[in-house]
Structure formats: C-alpha cells, structure tokens
Amino acid sequence: MRKSGKSLLDSVTGGVLLHRGGEASAYLLNVGGKPFVLKWYNDGFSFDENVVENVYKVHEPGLYRIEEWGRRDGTPYLIYEFVEGVVSDKLGQIPVAVALFALRQVTSTLASLRKQGVSHGDLNPANVIFSVERLNAERLKAAKTASGLRTVVIDCGIVGPGALAYAAPERFQGKKADEKSDLFSLGLLLYRWIAGEDLVQADGYEHFAEQMANVQNVNVTEKLYSTGAFNTPDGALLLSALEPLWAGLLRSDAAERVEDFDELDELLEIAISKAGHGEIALSSLVAQFAESYLENPENNSNVARKVPNVLEKDFPFMVRKKKNGLKWAILGILILILVLIVLLLSSGTMSFGIDATGDRLLKRSRNIEPSVESENVPDLKVDSLLLDLPMPSAE
C-alpha cells in the first residue's frame, strides 16, 4: 500500500542484501537515488497490517518512517526509510550512562506510539539504531546533550513473539503485544547493552518460555558484577542505580512491572542522575561514545552501506520495467491523425466521382424523347450509356 498508488518496487534501480533473518530478509534499495530498506518476509511470516497502518500515521524522530507495505507475487513486504547509523547489536558493551540515556529515548518513542494504540512487540538490539543527529542550538538545548545522539526504533508489527531472547512470558502464551510486554523487553534490552550479551540464553522455543517464566529468580546485579566491567571505583554506584530498573521491568507477572512508560521514564531519570555524574559529565560521555563508535570507521565495521546501482543476483522479485506512457500516447495520437487524413482524402475523392456520374446520367435521361407506345421506346443499354461517364476514383 502506498498513498500515491505507485509502488516503489517498480522504480528500484539497485539492491543489495543487508541480512537474512528467521522472520525476513532485509535489502538496501536504490529508488531514484534515495536509499530505502525492503523487508521481504519469509514463508509463514507477515506483519500486523493494523499496526503498520497506525505506525504510518506517527511522525516521531525516534521512529522509522514506513513508506509502503503490501504483497508482491504473494509475498508480504514492507519498505521503510534507510536510517544511517549503527544497529545496536553491533556495539558490544555500552557505558551504563549512555545505555540509560539511549533507553530513555526509546521509552519516549514507545510512549508516543502507545498514544496511537500501538505496541512494538519485538524490541531487541537489532531493532534499535544508534545515530548521530546534527542539531541546531535550539534543539541541542532541548535534547540536553551536545552529542546529538539519537536512537531510532524500527520494525513494529510482527505477528508472533518476535526475538525469543527478548520476549515477555505472556507472549509465549500467544498474547498480543502491549505496553507491559514492551516494558519487559526493555529490561532485557538494557541488560544486553550494558553486559554485551543476552541475559536469557536458551535452546528452542520451549526452553526460552521456561526461562522467561522464571526470570525474576535471576540475580541480575550479580551477573553484571561477574562480567568484570564493574570492578571500578564507581562500579557499586552504577549497580545500585540499575537495581530499581531490574525490579520494575524483569518480572514474569505483568502486574508486578512498572505501571507504564511514564513511570519508567521517572526511574530512568533518577538512574541517569546517579550514573551520569551530572548533566555536563553525561553530555561529555555520550559525545565521546558517539565519536568513538558511531563516527569513526576504524572502530565501526557497520558503517553505512553505499546505495547500490545494480541489482544483485538472486534478488527476491523481478523489477517491472516502467512503461513510457507519454511516448505511446504521442505515437497513438500521430497514428490517429494519419488515419483521419487518409479517411478524409478517400472520402473527398469518392464523393466527387459519384456526384459527377449522377449528373451525367441525369443529363442523358433528359435528352431521351419518350414515346407514348412502349414498343417505340429505344432499347437503351446500360453498358453503352455508361461508356463515357467518368468512373469513381479508386483512391
């Protein structure tokens, strides 16, 4: 579906595979020199069209912009804007203050979505992109950081529990995504950013479901300390700043989690004030992180891909060549004009010949003197009468 009615897929001039996943494959497209991402779903997978339609209506800086969705040759697909940046699952361990700062941005985006009746349903590191935004002075002040670090959430509306290592227990029971399930996923997302690894690791659907159902029994603080990343002078302070978040998010019973995104935002604000050592220190830390990981190609192997100029082999669909409507329209008009000219010329010549023949016949008939008696009527032969009459033109 696209509001203009013309599919972007029919204007693709280049495409390259970004990655293959269990749910879908992602391709970087060149459409008129502009980059887009195509999500081409695997057999048995699709998206929630109601969610996608609602997301399409939301204009939020922290949310990807959906351009088109539908089916091509029976396969569900979705096209969205290409977000230049680094997918967060490529970043490894992130400093605690930066992770909290980023999670607060994601929470704000999810709150805006929730106002439109949308829950994400598949929050995981692969669906959050870290980007550096160039801000003017007014926006810098509003963002409360000089770095311009921006998180962008992508891929809303999956049908199913999503990435199993980040799915809430109720999602394994077939329940739809809601604010509470997204809150649970945010807790697991925060742990991954800080620890550089998943909190819950299992083999298969049933094992993941069992682990998530008992996640409150995991001592998250102890696991973080065992990574060695908190053997610093402020390590104990950072761990204590995080504890209210684990208590409010990582609960198997949805009723025991924080009430909503607004309450989580309050907890994040408190945690940032402890872990960030003040606004100036936080701003400097976030800026340093952005420069080291997001802007330096030597430290970041996931730099933005160049827009492809050709389609790679095994592209998932055939690009339909655009028809030159104007060319055919002009050609059709010229043919029509030619046909009309021929008909007019033919009509004019035939009319002249028939009229001349009629005049000659009438003149001859007037020169004939009819007799009262039928036997005296001259025996006129039609063939002889018409010998010297002008014949209608064959043209």
Residue pairs with C-beta under 8 A, 6 or more apart in sequence:
1 68
1 69
1 70
2 8
2 67
2 68
2 70
7 68
7 70
7 72
8 29
8 31
8 36
8 67
8 68
8 79
9 38
9 68
9 72
9 77
9 79
9 317
9 319
9 320
10 319
10 320
10 322
11 31
11 32
11 322
12 29
12 30
12 31
12 311
12 319
13 30
13 31
13 32
13 309
13 310
14 29
14 30
14 307
14 308
14 309
14 310
14 311
15 27
15 28
15 29
15 30
15 38
15 308
15 311
15 312
15 315
16 27
16 28
16 305
16 308
16 312
17 25
17 26
17 27
17 312
18 26
18 27
18 28
18 37
18 305
19 25
19 26
20 26
21 126
22 42
23 41
23 42
23 45
23 158
23 160
24 39
24 40
24 41
24 42
24 45
25 39
25 40
25 42
25 316
26 37
26 38
26 39
26 40
27 37
27 38
27 40
27 315
27 316
28 35
28 36
28 37
28 38
28 82
28 305
28 307
28 308
29 35
29 36
29 37
29 38
29 79
29 308
30 307
30 308
30 309
33 307
34 307
35 81
35 82
35 307
36 67
36 79
36 80
36 81
36 82
37 79
37 80
37 81
37 82
38 77
38 78
38 79
39 77
39 78
39 79
39 80
39 155
40 75
40 77
40 316
40 317
41 47
41 75
41 76
41 77
41 78
45 76
45 158
45 159
45 160
46 76
46 159
47 69
47 76
47 78
47 157
47 158
47 159
48 121
48 157
48 158
48 159
49 69
49 157
51 118
51 121
51 156
51 157
52 66
52 69
52 78
52 156
52 157
54 116
54 117
54 118
55 63
55 66
55 113
55 116
55 118
55 156
55 157
56 66
57 116
58 112
58 113
58 116
58 118
59 65
60 109
60 112
60 113
61 133
61 150
61 152
62 105
62 106
62 108
62 109
62 112
62 150
62 151
62 152
62 153
63 109
63 112
63 113
63 152
63 153
64 80
64 81
64 83
64 152
64 153
64 154
64 155
65 80
65 81
66 78
66 79
66 80
67 79
67 80
67 81
68 78
68 79
69 76
69 77
69 78
69 79
70 76
70 77
71 77
72 317
73 317
75 316
75 317
80 154
83 129
83 131
83 152
83 154
84 131
84 304
85 129
85 130
85 131
85 132
85 150
85 152
85 294
85 304
86 129
86 130
86 131
86 293
86 294
86 300
86 302
87 125
87 126
87 128
87 129
87 130
87 302
88 94
88 102
88 125
88 126
88 128
88 129
88 130
88 151
88 193
89 124
89 125
89 126
89 192
90 300
90 301
90 302
91 130
91 193
91 293
92 196
93 193
93 194
93 195
93 196
93 229
94 102
94 193
94 194
94 289
95 285
95 289
96 194
96 238
96 241
96 242
96 275
97 272
97 275
97 276
97 277
97 282
97 285
97 286
98 149
98 285
98 286
98 289
99 190
99 193
99 194
100 190
100 241
100 268
100 271
100 272
100 275
100 276
101 145
101 149
101 272
101 276
101 282
101 286
102 128
102 130
102 149
102 151
102 193
103 186
103 189
103 190
103 193
103 268
104 265
104 268
104 269
104 272
105 150
105 151
106 123
106 128
106 151
106 153
106 186
106 189
107 186
107 261
107 264
107 265
107 268
108 261
108 265
109 151
109 153
110 119
110 120
110 123
110 153
110 179
110 182
110 186
110 261
111 260
111 261
111 262
111 265
113 119
113 120
113 156
114 179
114 260
114 261
118 156
118 157
119 176
119 177
119 178
119 179
119 181
119 182
120 127
120 153
120 156
120 177
120 182
120 185
121 156
121 157
121 158
121 162
121 171
121 176
121 177
121 181
121 182
122 155
122 156
122 158
122 162
122 163
122 166
122 177
122 185
123 153
123 162
123 166
123 182
123 185
123 186
123 189
124 162
124 163
124 165
124 166
124 185
124 188
124 189
125 189
125 192
125 193
126 155
126 163
127 153
127 154
127 155
128 151
128 152
128 153
128 154
128 189
129 151
129 152
129 154
130 149
130 150
130 151
130 290
130 293
130 294
131 149
131 150
131 151
131 152
131 294
132 147
132 148
132 149
132 150
132 290
132 294
132 295
133 148
133 149
133 150
134 148
135 143
135 148
140 146
140 148
144 279
144 283
145 282
145 283
145 286
145 287
146 283
146 287
147 283
147 286
147 287
147 289
147 290
148 290
149 286
149 287
149 289
149 290
149 294
161 167
161 171
161 172
162 171
162 177
162 185
164 202
164 205
164 208
165 188
165 198
165 200
165 201
165 202
165 208
166 185
166 188
166 189
166 192
166 198
167 181
167 185
167 208
167 212
168 180
168 181
168 184
168 185
168 212
168 254
169 184
169 209
169 212
169 213
169 215
169 252
170 180
170 181
170 254
171 177
171 181
172 205
172 208
172 209
172 212
172 213
175 181
179 260
179 261
180 254
180 257
181 254
183 248
183 249
183 257
183 258
183 260
183 261
183 264
184 249
184 250
184 251
184 254
184 257
186 249
186 264
187 245
187 246
187 248
187 249
187 250
188 198
188 199
188 200
188 250
190 242
190 245
190 249
191 198
191 199
191 220
191 224
191 246
192 198
192 199
194 224
194 229
194 242
195 223
195 224
195 227
195 229
196 227
199 215
199 218
199 220
199 223
199 250
200 208
200 211
200 212
200 215
200 218
202 208
202 210
202 211
212 252
213 252
214 252
215 250
215 251
215 252
216 250
216 251
216 252
216 256
218 250
220 242
220 246
220 250
221 239
221 242
221 243
221 246
224 230
224 239
224 242
225 235
225 239
229 235
230 236
230 238
230 239
237 274
237 275
238 274
238 275
240 274
241 270
241 271
241 274
241 275
242 271
242 275
244 267
244 270
244 271
245 264
245 267
245 268
245 271
248 257
248 258
248 263
248 264
248 267
249 257
249 258
249 264
251 257
258 264
258 267
272 282
276 282
276 285
292 299
293 299
293 300
294 300
297 303
311 319
345 395
346 395
349 393
349 395
350 392
350 393
352 393
353 390
353 391
353 392
353 393
354 392
356 389
356 390
357 389
357 390
357 391
357 392
360 389
360 390
361 385
361 389
364 385
368 378
368 380
370 377
371 377
